[in-house]
């Protein structure tokens, strides 16, 4: 079988979203991903091979695809041996540069829309059909006994407010539902553990461990984060609390994913600037919306 390497040095959510390309290739290729070392274990026990960016693969590939097309990924692509290379062009200037970099022509950027559909030009060039869902197949099996909530996010403005975590903990405690906190942000985790009087619990682990925890959850609640995308890709009922970004642009296309977002004119916003509205798009999310999701998923 032919081999393909997909280079994605971006964040976890973007890597999961790019499975729209990886899954479409599986019928004809043995597919591997080259990802940042911090995400090692993401593709363990899945149909995909995995390489990390601190050790480039020695094998030749029939096809190499740059799913990011930035300075770092182009440098990686130039070092790889392949009879066909495709880059992801984001604008006209990139297309001009990438024509000189890659042996294959570069697809044009797709029209504005959901982030997943940004990869459609690559699929169109390869004459592959896009899947309507993005799933990451895994043999993991769980008991589905509790709820996991992701208390972190790469950008602080996206993180779930502590008040919602407290209400969620009280909801779970009165019903005897285990509540696992997920996140590597030590301050947020410690704050949530204190505020929930020790009812919620937390463990540190690898990305492989995280996949086990998610699959073992009956439901997952997360902000706009890689954990949200990964959970829905693993077919776990997942609720996304969306603030600065719009779900229409950066949500999940999977059937098991739901979302809550408030309609403010300032969304989507510049997440690098201080919010003049006290981060209202997250702090004003009503717990009743979360409770409604839990009633449908856990208590029905």
N, C-alpha and C positions, 0 to 999 in steps of 0.2 A: 504494500500500500504506500502511496505517496505520503510525504511528510510535510507538515506546515508548522511554522513558528510564528506566534502572534506576540509582538512586543508591546507591552503596556506598562509604562513606568509611572502611571498616574495613581490616583487614590483608589481605595477599595470599591467604592460605589461605581466608579468609572470602569474598573476592571470587570465587575459583575455585569454592568450594562453592555460591555463589549462581547459578552457571551452570545449576543445576537449574531456575531460573526463566527465565533468558535463553534457553536452548535450547528450552524449551517454547513460548516466544513467537514464535520465528523463522518458524513456518509462517504466521502471520497478521500479523506486524509487522516493520518494519525497526527493529531493536533497537540501541540505543546504551547504553553504560555511562558514568556520571560517577564517576570514581575519583580518589584522591589523586595529585597531580603526581609523587610519587616512583615511581609505578607506570606512568608514561607509556611507551607502547609495548607494553603487555600485550596489547592487542587489535589491534595492527598485523597486517595480512595474515590476518585472521580474519573470520567473518561479521558481527562486531559493530563498530559505530562506537564512537569513544572521545572523551570529553571529560574534562578535568581540573578540579579544584575551584577553580583560580585564574581560570578564565574560563568562566562559565556559558554554555550554548548560547543563541543568540538565537531559535532555531526554536520554534514551538509544537509540542507533542506531544499525540497522541491519548490517551496513557496515561503516567502517571508513577508509579513505584513506589519507595518508600523502603524499602530492604532492611536498613537499620540501625535507624532510628527512635531516634536520639539527638538531643541538642540541636543539634549541628552539621548533621546531615542534615535535620532539620525546618526549620531556617533556610533551607537551600538549596531545599527543596521549596516553601516559601511564595513564593519568588521566581520560580518557574517557572510558565509558563502551560500549562494542560492542562484538558481537559474532565472528566478522571477522574484522581483521585489515590488511591493506596492506601498505607497505612503498615503496618509490621510491628509489631504489638503484642506486648510481651514479658510484660506483667503488667496487672492490672486498672487501676491508676492510669494507666499509659500509654494504655490504651484510652480512658479517660474524656477525657484531654487531647487525644488524636489525633482523637477524634470532632469536636472543635471546629476542628481544624487542616485536616483533609482533607475533600474533598467526597464521597468514597466512604466507606462504612463500613469499619471496620478488622477484619480477621480475628482470631480469637482465637489465642492461642499454642498450638502443637501439643503433644501429650504428650511426655514426656521420651523421648529416644532419640538417634539419630545426628544430628549437627549439620545435616546436609543436609536432614533431614526437618523441621527447624524452619521451612523455607520452604513446606511443604505447604499451610498455610492460605491463602497467597496464590494458589497454583495452584488450590486448591479453589474459591476465590472467583471466579476467572476461568474456572472449568470447563475447566481444562487438565490433561492427563495428565502425570504426572511420568515422566521417563526413568529407566531402571534404572541408567544410567551417566552420568557427567559428563565429556564430552570437549570439548576446545577444538580445533576443526578448523583446520589450517594447511597451506599448501602446502610447508612446509619439508621438505627431504629430507636425510638424513644418511648417513654411511658406517657408523655404528654400530661404530666401531673401538675405543673405549675406555670407561672407567668414569669417571663424575663423582660426587664426594662433596661434600655440602654441610657445610662445617665450621662454619657459623654458625647462628644462630637468634636471634630477637628476645629471648628470655629465656635467660640463661646456663645455667639448670638443664636446659634441653632440648638443649644442644649435645652433639655426639658427642665422647666422650672422646678425648684425643690418642692414647692407647695403641691404640685401635681403628684410628685413622688410620694409625699406624705399621705395624701388622700388615697392614692393607690395602695399603699401599705395598709392603711386602715380597712380598706375594702377587702383586701386579701386576708387580713388577720381575722376579721369577723366571720369569714367563710372558710377558714382553715386552708387557704390556698397558698402554697409555697411561692415566695417572691424572690427571684434572683436578680441582683444588680449586675449589669454588664458594663464594662468600661475600664480603661487604663488611666483615666484622669484621677489621680490619687485624692486631690482635694474634694472633688465632687462626690467621689465614692464615700470618703470618710464623713462628709457632711450629711449625705443621705443615710448612712448607717446610724449616725447619732440621732438624726431626726425621726427615724422609724423605730427607735428604742430597741434595736437589735432584732426586730422581726425579719427584716430583709437580710439576705446573706450575699456574700460576694467572694469570688475566687479569681485569682490571676492565672492565666494560662495562655497557651499558644493559640494560633488561629485554628488549628486542628481541634483543640479543645472547645473553642468557641462554636464551631460547627456542631459538635456533639451537644453542647448546651442548648443551642437554638432548636435542633431537631427534637430534643427532649422536652421542649416547652409546648404547652397547649396553646399559648398565644405569646406574641412578642410585641412590645410597644417601644418605639424608637423615634428619634427625630430624623431629620433629613441627613442620613449618615450612611456609611458603608454597611453598618450592621443591619439597617432597614432593608437595603437592597439584597444583602446576603440571605437574610431570613426569608424574604419572599421568594428568592430563587430556590431555597431549600423546601419550598411548599408549606411553610409554617404560616398559619394565620397571623398577619402582621398589621399593626396600625401605625401609620406614620403621622407624626405631629409636625406639620409644615408651617414654618414661619417666614423667614426672609425669602426663600425660594417658593416658586409656585409648583404645585404638584403636576400641572399640565406640562411643565418643562422638565422637571427632574424627579418625578415620581417613579413608581414601578408599573410595568404593564402586566404584571402577573395577577391572576384571578384571586389569589389568596390575600392580596394586599388591599387595605383600605386606608383612608386618610382623613385628617381633620385639618382645615385651614380657615383662617379668618380673612374676610375680604376687605383689605385696606388698599387705598390708592398708592401707597408707598411701596407696595410689593410688585415685583421683586426689587430688592434694594442693594445698595453698595455695602456689602458685609464687612468691608475694611474700615468703614466710618462708624463713629459712635451714633447710636440710634437716638434721635431727638424725642422719640415717643416711648422711652423706657421699655423697649423691646416688647411692645404690646401684642405683636403678632404671635408671641409665644406665651407671655404671662396671662393673657386674657382667654386662652383656650379653656373652655368649660370642662370640668371633670365629667359632667353628664355625657359628653360625647364619648369619652373613654369607657364609661360605665355601660353605655349602650352597646359598644363593640364587645365588651366582655360578656354581657348577657347573651349576645348572639353566639359567641364563640365557645364560652366555657359553660354557661348555665343552661343552654338550650339542649 
